[in-house]
């Protein structure tokens, strides 16, 4: 975080290369946050680029109260949610760009198919979550953010975040109950 603040200060003082360092550091994590939300590679690339353009234009509004990544992630989440709301139909139908599990050549080929089928079911279940729960779940589970960090990012209380995550997990368990029973 201290390095981030150093790069932000250098950029604010006219060093354009400092912002490139921030892009280099966070382009992949931001891309994956967005991809998990919008489920489409091309859209994720565009939204990640938009995230950095907005950060570039509004760097003066970054106060350093949270980490730079948290601030950047908030921009990415807001852009992603807006994108989803504008493209609801396409969003619900688009699973071709969902990250697939790493394939191993060990073991039974039918186990590999079962894992892929389970991963697709998990992806569909996550997409079916209400928007706020989906965002909280993605940030908590995939990004491993603390409840406090998510609360700061979304401008909600920690209790609201914990409740949202709890309900998201319960809904996912219900959606995936057949897989747990081996069906």
BALOBA-1460 file (C-alpha; in Angstrom, 3 decimals):
// residues 183
<rec num="1" residu="x" x="0.000" y="0.000" z="0.000"/>
<rec num="2" residu="x" x="2.858" y="2.385" z="0.753"/>
<rec num="3" residu="x" x="4.213" y="1.800" z="-2.758"/>
<rec num="4" residu="x" x="0.781" y="2.611" z="-4.188"/>
<rec num="5" residu="x" x="0.672" y="5.913" z="-2.332"/>
<rec num="6" residu="x" x="4.174" y="6.712" z="-3.569"/>
<rec num="7" residu="x" x="3.112" y="6.049" z="-7.186"/>
<rec num="8" residu="x" x="-0.084" y="8.099" z="-6.741"/>
<rec num="9" residu="x" x="1.893" y="11.032" z="-5.320"/>
<rec num="10" residu="x" x="4.446" y="10.842" z="-8.123"/>
<rec num="11" residu="x" x="1.654" y="10.770" z="-10.715"/>
<rec num="12" residu="x" x="-0.066" y="13.730" z="-9.107"/>
<rec num="13" residu="x" x="3.258" y="15.566" z="-9.357"/>
<rec num="14" residu="x" x="3.444" y="15.014" z="-13.112"/>
<rec num="15" residu="x" x="5.193" y="11.641" z="-13.468"/>
<rec num="16" residu="x" x="3.051" y="9.829" z="-16.060"/>
<rec num="17" residu="x" x="5.139" y="6.656" z="-15.683"/>
<rec num="18" residu="x" x="3.973" y="6.334" z="-12.085"/>
<rec num="19" residu="x" x="0.408" y="5.666" z="-13.245"/>
<rec num="20" residu="x" x="1.739" y="3.020" z="-15.628"/>
<rec num="21" residu="x" x="3.212" y="1.259" z="-12.599"/>
<rec num="22" residu="x" x="-0.202" y="1.204" z="-10.957"/>
<rec num="23" residu="x" x="-1.767" y="-0.166" z="-14.141"/>
<rec num="24" residu="x" x="0.907" y="-2.829" z="-14.400"/>
<rec num="25" residu="x" x="0.383" y="-3.835" z="-10.771"/>
<rec num="26" residu="x" x="-3.413" y="-4.032" z="-10.905"/>
<rec num="27" residu="x" x="-4.478" y="-4.765" z="-14.488"/>
<rec num="28" residu="x" x="-4.853" y="-8.521" z="-13.952"/>
<rec num="29" residu="x" x="-6.604" y="-8.401" z="-10.562"/>
<rec num="30" residu="x" x="-9.050" y="-5.757" z="-11.820"/>
<rec num="31" residu="x" x="-9.677" y="-7.715" z="-15.036"/>
<rec num="32" residu="x" x="-10.529" y="-10.861" z="-13.036"/>
<rec num="33" residu="x" x="-12.843" y="-9.024" z="-10.642"/>
<rec num="34" residu="x" x="-14.715" y="-7.654" z="-13.631"/>
<rec num="35" residu="x" x="-14.702" y="-10.963" z="-15.538"/>
<rec num="36" residu="x" x="-16.234" y="-12.776" z="-12.582"/>
<rec num="37" residu="x" x="-19.005" y="-10.208" z="-12.575"/>
<rec num="38" residu="x" x="-19.746" y="-9.680" z="-16.288"/>
<rec num="39" residu="x" x="-18.816" y="-13.188" z="-17.508"/>
<rec num="40" residu="x" x="-17.484" y="-12.021" z="-20.867"/>
<rec num="41" residu="x" x="-13.816" y="-11.617" z="-21.805"/>
<rec num="42" residu="x" x="-14.241" y="-8.730" z="-24.273"/>
<rec num="43" residu="x" x="-16.502" y="-6.788" z="-21.928"/>
<rec num="44" residu="x" x="-14.094" y="-7.388" z="-19.043"/>
<rec num="45" residu="x" x="-11.192" y="-6.005" z="-21.068"/>
<rec num="46" residu="x" x="-13.217" y="-2.914" z="-22.029"/>
<rec num="47" residu="x" x="-14.432" y="-2.337" z="-18.485"/>
<rec num="48" residu="x" x="-10.949" y="-2.793" z="-17.040"/>
<rec num="49" residu="x" x="-9.670" y="-0.181" z="-19.472"/>
<rec num="50" residu="x" x="-12.553" y="2.119" z="-18.514"/>
<rec num="51" residu="x" x="-11.673" y="1.561" z="-14.848"/>
<rec num="52" residu="x" x="-8.131" y="2.802" z="-15.379"/>
<rec num="53" residu="x" x="-9.282" y="5.714" z="-17.541"/>
<rec num="54" residu="x" x="-11.651" y="6.815" z="-14.764"/>
<rec num="55" residu="x" x="-8.945" y="6.381" z="-12.156"/>
<rec num="56" residu="x" x="-6.580" y="8.457" z="-14.294"/>
<rec num="57" residu="x" x="-9.129" y="11.238" z="-14.700"/>
<rec num="58" residu="x" x="-10.227" y="11.253" z="-11.072"/>
<rec num="59" residu="x" x="-6.987" y="10.480" z="-9.243"/>
<rec num="60" residu="x" x="-7.387" y="13.752" z="-7.323"/>
<rec num="61" residu="x" x="-10.469" y="12.285" z="-5.626"/>
<rec num="62" residu="x" x="-8.389" y="9.433" z="-4.188"/>
<rec num="63" residu="x" x="-7.838" y="10.505" z="-0.597"/>
<rec num="64" residu="x" x="-5.774" y="7.528" z="0.557"/>
<rec num="65" residu="x" x="-8.276" y="6.618" z="3.292"/>
<rec num="66" residu="x" x="-8.515" y="3.163" z="1.774"/>
<rec num="67" residu="x" x="-5.960" y="1.351" z="-0.311"/>
<rec num="68" residu="x" x="-5.538" y="2.308" z="-3.938"/>
<rec num="69" residu="x" x="-6.618" y="-1.191" z="-4.990"/>
<rec num="70" residu="x" x="-9.804" y="-0.841" z="-2.935"/>
<rec num="71" residu="x" x="-10.552" y="2.499" z="-4.585"/>
<rec num="72" residu="x" x="-9.817" y="1.053" z="-8.022"/>
<rec num="73" residu="x" x="-11.935" y="-1.996" z="-7.263"/>
<rec num="74" residu="x" x="-14.855" y="0.222" z="-6.310"/>
<rec num="75" residu="x" x="-14.653" y="1.892" z="-9.717"/>
<rec num="76" residu="x" x="-14.485" y="-1.537" z="-11.396"/>
<rec num="77" residu="x" x="-17.456" y="-2.897" z="-9.421"/>
<rec num="78" residu="x" x="-19.578" y="0.174" z="-10.175"/>
<rec num="79" residu="x" x="-18.777" y="0.001" z="-13.887"/>
<rec num="80" residu="x" x="-19.504" y="-3.739" z="-13.902"/>
<rec num="81" residu="x" x="-22.849" y="-3.371" z="-12.151"/>
<rec num="82" residu="x" x="-23.859" y="-0.591" z="-14.557"/>
<rec num="83" residu="x" x="-22.808" y="-2.767" z="-17.493"/>
<rec num="84" residu="x" x="-24.818" y="-5.734" z="-16.204"/>
<rec num="85" residu="x" x="-27.890" y="-3.580" z="-15.717"/>
<rec num="86" residu="x" x="-27.610" y="-2.239" z="-19.278"/>
<rec num="87" residu="x" x="-27.126" y="-5.706" z="-20.776"/>
<rec num="88" residu="x" x="-29.282" y="-7.982" z="-18.611"/>
<rec num="89" residu="x" x="-30.392" y="-10.370" z="-21.369"/>
<rec num="90" residu="x" x="-26.946" y="-10.946" z="-22.790"/>
<rec num="91" residu="x" x="-25.436" y="-11.269" z="-19.315"/>
<rec num="92" residu="x" x="-27.729" y="-14.111" z="-18.289"/>
<rec num="93" residu="x" x="-27.052" y="-16.020" z="-21.498"/>
<rec num="94" residu="x" x="-23.259" y="-15.630" z="-21.618"/>
<rec num="95" residu="x" x="-21.269" y="-18.481" z="-20.107"/>
<rec num="96" residu="x" x="-18.765" y="-19.124" z="-22.858"/>
<rec num="97" residu="x" x="-16.133" y="-16.907" z="-21.251"/>
<rec num="98" residu="x" x="-16.495" y="-18.240" z="-17.730"/>
<rec num="99" residu="x" x="-13.056" y="-19.247" z="-16.451"/>
<rec num="100" residu="x" x="-12.819" y="-23.024" z="-16.598"/>
<rec num="101" residu="x" x="-11.149" y="-25.119" z="-13.923"/>
<rec num="102" residu="x" x="-7.586" y="-26.161" z="-14.556"/>
<rec num="103" residu="x" x="-7.646" y="-29.486" z="-16.375"/>
<rec num="104" residu="x" x="-5.435" y="-32.270" z="-15.213"/>
<rec num="105" residu="x" x="-4.732" y="-35.342" z="-17.264"/>
<rec num="106" residu="x" x="-4.502" y="-37.577" z="-14.225"/>
<rec num="107" residu="x" x="-7.361" y="-39.774" z="-13.210"/>
<rec num="108" residu="x" x="-10.591" y="-40.752" z="-14.833"/>
<rec num="109" residu="x" x="-11.828" y="-38.667" z="-17.806"/>
<rec num="110" residu="x" x="-15.380" y="-38.830" z="-16.451"/>
<rec num="111" residu="x" x="-14.157" y="-37.149" z="-13.249"/>
<rec num="112" residu="x" x="-12.837" y="-34.288" z="-15.371"/>
<rec num="113" residu="x" x="-16.228" y="-33.961" z="-17.073"/>
<rec num="114" residu="x" x="-17.943" y="-34.042" z="-13.677"/>
<rec num="115" residu="x" x="-15.674" y="-31.236" z="-12.460"/>
<rec num="116" residu="x" x="-16.418" y="-29.133" z="-15.555"/>
<rec num="117" residu="x" x="-20.145" y="-29.742" z="-15.154"/>
<rec num="118" residu="x" x="-19.924" y="-28.770" z="-11.477"/>
<rec num="119" residu="x" x="-17.943" y="-25.617" z="-12.339"/>
<rec num="120" residu="x" x="-20.600" y="-24.616" z="-14.878"/>
<rec num="121" residu="x" x="-23.318" y="-25.215" z="-12.270"/>
<rec num="122" residu="x" x="-21.394" y="-23.106" z="-9.745"/>
<rec num="123" residu="x" x="-20.986" y="-20.287" z="-12.281"/>
<rec num="124" residu="x" x="-24.701" y="-20.348" z="-13.114"/>
<rec num="125" residu="x" x="-25.608" y="-20.365" z="-9.422"/>
<rec num="126" residu="x" x="-23.384" y="-17.339" z="-8.758"/>
<rec num="127" residu="x" x="-24.929" y="-15.471" z="-11.688"/>
<rec num="128" residu="x" x="-28.401" y="-16.232" z="-10.320"/>
<rec num="129" residu="x" x="-27.645" y="-14.470" z="-7.025"/>
<rec num="130" residu="x" x="-29.206" y="-11.039" z="-6.486"/>
<rec num="131" residu="x" x="-26.791" y="-8.331" z="-7.655"/>
<rec num="132" residu="x" x="-25.660" y="-7.139" z="-4.204"/>
<rec num="133" residu="x" x="-25.124" y="-10.668" z="-2.915"/>
<rec num="134" residu="x" x="-23.238" y="-11.612" z="-6.087"/>
<rec num="135" residu="x" x="-20.884" y="-8.650" z="-5.707"/>
<rec num="136" residu="x" x="-20.278" y="-9.417" z="-2.027"/>
<rec num="137" residu="x" x="-19.722" y="-13.114" z="-2.740"/>
<rec num="138" residu="x" x="-17.268" y="-12.475" z="-5.572"/>
<rec num="139" residu="x" x="-15.258" y="-9.974" z="-3.533"/>
<rec num="140" residu="x" x="-15.214" y="-12.155" z="-0.415"/>
<rec num="141" residu="x" x="-14.715" y="-15.592" z="-1.959"/>
<rec num="142" residu="x" x="-12.661" y="-14.966" z="-5.092"/>
<rec num="143" residu="x" x="-10.858" y="-11.773" z="-4.115"/>
<rec num="144" residu="x" x="-10.515" y="-12.872" z="-0.472"/>
<rec num="145" residu="x" x="-11.350" y="-9.396" z="0.790"/>
<rec num="146" residu="x" x="-12.242" y="-8.997" z="4.432"/>
<rec num="147" residu="x" x="-15.784" y="-8.040" z="5.405"/>
<rec num="148" residu="x" x="-14.432" y="-4.672" z="6.544"/>
<rec num="149" residu="x" x="-12.711" y="-4.011" z="3.220"/>
<rec num="150" residu="x" x="-15.862" y="-4.924" z="1.277"/>
<rec num="151" residu="x" x="-17.918" y="-2.697" z="3.583"/>
<rec num="152" residu="x" x="-15.558" y="0.204" z="2.897"/>
<rec num="153" residu="x" x="-15.577" y="-0.490" z="-0.822"/>
<rec num="154" residu="x" x="-19.366" y="-0.653" z="-1.092"/>
<rec num="155" residu="x" x="-20.151" y="1.978" z="1.525"/>
<rec num="156" residu="x" x="-22.115" y="-0.475" z="3.682"/>
<rec num="157" residu="x" x="-21.832" y="-1.663" z="7.263"/>
<rec num="158" residu="x" x="-19.826" y="-4.771" z="8.112"/>
<rec num="159" residu="x" x="-23.041" y="-6.372" z="9.403"/>
<rec num="160" residu="x" x="-24.741" y="-5.796" z="6.043"/>
<rec num="161" residu="x" x="-21.786" y="-7.378" z="4.242"/>
<rec num="162" residu="x" x="-21.722" y="-10.385" z="6.570"/>
<rec num="163" residu="x" x="-25.460" y="-10.886" z="6.148"/>
<rec num="164" residu="x" x="-25.205" y="-10.554" z="2.360"/>
<rec num="165" residu="x" x="-22.393" y="-13.094" z="2.226"/>
<rec num="166" residu="x" x="-24.259" y="-15.483" z="4.530"/>
<rec num="167" residu="x" x="-27.389" y="-15.323" z="2.360"/>
<rec num="168" residu="x" x="-25.348" y="-15.729" z="-0.830"/>
<rec num="169" residu="x" x="-23.666" y="-18.857" z="0.524"/>
<rec num="170" residu="x" x="-27.023" y="-20.296" z="1.651"/>
<rec num="171" residu="x" x="-28.535" y="-19.693" z="-1.804"/>
<rec num="172" residu="x" x="-25.525" y="-21.269" z="-3.485"/>
<rec num="173" residu="x" x="-25.804" y="-24.291" z="-1.190"/>
<rec num="174" residu="x" x="-29.471" y="-24.660" z="-2.130"/>
<rec num="175" residu="x" x="-28.731" y="-24.280" z="-5.858"/>
<rec num="176" residu="x" x="-25.922" y="-26.829" z="-5.693"/>
<rec num="177" residu="x" x="-27.575" y="-29.320" z="-3.310"/>
<rec num="178" residu="x" x="-27.979" y="-31.927" z="-6.070"/>
<rec num="179" residu="x" x="-24.222" y="-31.931" z="-6.690"/>
<rec num="180" residu="x" x="-23.523" y="-32.350" z="-2.997"/>
<rec num="181" residu="x" x="-25.706" y="-35.486" z="-3.012"/>
<rec num="182" residu="x" x="-23.830" y="-36.812" z="-6.036"/>
<rec num="183" residu="x" x="-26.692" y="-36.475" z="-8.507"/>
